[in-house]
Amino acid sequence: MSVPSSDPKIAVLIPCYNEAQPIVHVVEDFRAALPDAEIYVYDNNSTDDTAAVARAAGAIVRVETQQGKGNVVRRMFADIEADIYVMVDGDNTYEAKIAPLLIDKLRAETLDMVSGCRVTEIQEAYRPGHRFGNWMLTGLVARIFGKRTTDMLTGYRVFSRRFVKSFPALSRGFEIETELTVHALELRMPIADVETDYIDRLPGSDSKLSTIRDGVRILKMIVFLVKEERPLLMFGMIGLAMGVVSLVLGVPIVAEFLGTGLVPRFPTAILAASVMVIAVLSVMAGLILDTVTLGRREMKRMAYLALPAVSRK
């Protein structure tokens, strides 16, 4: 597998928390796969020797004291200057040898993000709970924002400079992958997937991802991004639901009034009218916020276009 040209500056970004055992293999493997790249390890308050081991392996080690992968990614994207960014987890579960292929694809097709989609038959490497959660959440995002990736939660990605420097990075934890994907989908960036083997962890190395806790966080991030990027959809659905409730409550009362001229259930009539008012206000709020979101999206697009596209070979 050919190594990309040394013309673009390549940075390998590795967020780490208590990965003293596998990090040496990650640094050495990416050094072999991308000899011209600068390898950065960002230690996130590790209580073991992650930083010392990474430094001894030849990585540039920096520290982010705000806990959470999202905080680390925000810091990495702000600090590091490069033309192409390779971001990978420090747990040695992704194959470094495929990195040149991901970079080649990014450059050859002038893409902004290439995701290494996990493929494995090892149950311990990709637990059924994680696999199901990824399938469910990826499908939910695809239905709302568009289906352009099959592994939304992969920790192995290659980015262009204009992606990294236009990315707002609002997340704090593992929900950062969701935000990365939605950012690309919302700006309609050219992206692609490449299948990559997902390797089992080394003995003694434990996953930091909690299926339920982090799954709930990711779901909350999806709801937040729908509110931010699709306000008319969210508030329109709320307005529609409340409108249906109002009609269910109010139609029998209106029908009885038309037939008898009486309103026997006056409190219910007030409730139905109030719910309908709230439904209309919800839809109006969605329309207003949708206009604001359009302006924000245009500003993000202009910031994105202010940077040059990734260089072709």
C-alpha positions, 0 to 999 in steps of 0.5 A: 500500500503506497504512502501518500505524497509528503506535500500535504501536512498530515497530523494523527490525532489520538485522544487518550484516557488510561490507555498506557498498554495499547498506546505504544502500539498505536503510535508505532503502527501509525508511525510505520504507516505514515512516516511523514505525519506528526503524531499527537496524543492528547491525554485526558486526565489519565491515572496511569502512564499513558502520557509517559508511554506515548512520549517514549514511543515518539508521540507529541503529548499534550494534555486536556484537563476537561474530561470527555472525548468531545472536549479533547477533540475540540482542543485538538482541532483548535491547536493543531495546524495541518492539511489532513487530519487522521483521528483515531482512538488510542485503544489499538482497535483500528488498523493503522495500515489502512490510513494511507488508503483513507488519505488517498481516497480523501485526496483523489476524490477531494473529500472532507471526511472519510470514515473507517467503518468497522467490520469484525466477527469478534464479539468481544471487539464489537459487543452486541449492545454496541453494535445494536446501539450503533445501528439504531442511532445511525438509522435515526440520524440517517432518517432525519439528516440523510443516509450517507454513512453506515457507521456514525459512531466510528472513532477512525476518521480522516478529515480535510482542513476545511472540515476541522476548522469549520467544526464548532465542536459543542459536545463533551463526551462520546457524542462527539462522533454524532456531531461530526457526522451531522456537521458533514451532513448539514453542510452537504460535504463530500464524504465517504466510507471505507470498511476497516477491520475492527480489532479486539482490545489487548488483554487488560485494556478496558472500553471506556464506553458505557452502552446505556449511559453513553447511548442516552447521551448520544440520543440526547445529542441527536435531539439537541441537533434536531432542535438546532438544525431542524427546528421546524421539524421538531416544533412542527411535530410538537405543534401537530401532536398538540393540535391533534389533542386539541381536536380530540378534546374540542370536536365533540364540544363543538358538535354538541354546541352546533346541535344544542347551542349549549357548552356543557363542558366549559373547562374542557372547551377552555383546555382544548382552545388553550392547547390549540393556541400552544400548538399554533405558537409551537409551529410559529416558533419553528418557522422563526427558528428555521429562518435563524438556522438557515442564516447560521448554516449559511455562515458555517458554509462561508467559513467552510468555503474560506479554506482551500479544498484538500489537494489532489495527488 
